[in-house]
Amino acid sequence: MTEVITLVIGFVKGFLSSSVFVLAVFIGFCVVVGFTKLKRTAGGRAPVVKSLDERLSRQPMTYLPPDAPRGPADPLEGFGTRRSGAT
């Protein structure tokens, strides 16, 4: 019976240690890749390109401010106005 307990404890130790190792490698990879995405681009001349438009125009992306007016953008407008089976 003590051999079974020793085997179970050994399995749990091995499983937990390998799980922690894989999790640490995964989190480390995500952090490193995430930090490279935050690098400032120099209008498409940096090694990190955030969009194809930035690469082609050689201009950094300009984003709208949060208070910029926006027009109607309802992609489903007119969809479903005719109901099937209803008259």
Phi, psi and omega in degrees: 000325181291332177292323179295316179296319178297319178295317180296316180296319177297319178296315181297317178299313180296317180295314181293318181293320178291325177295316179296320179297312180297319178296319179295319178295317180296313179296318178299317178297316180296321179293314181297314180293324178295321179290328178291333178287339182276355182295139181289133179267148182255056178066036178092358181263358179270162179293341179262120179245125183271337178205161179292324179298321178295323180291318184283320184276345183058026177239139176295153181295139174249128183253150177289143175290160183298335183263012179291139179292145180235143180276183179292131181220066179254099183292343181257013180297130181085349180277126177086012178288330174268115178269132181284130178089345180263144178240000000 
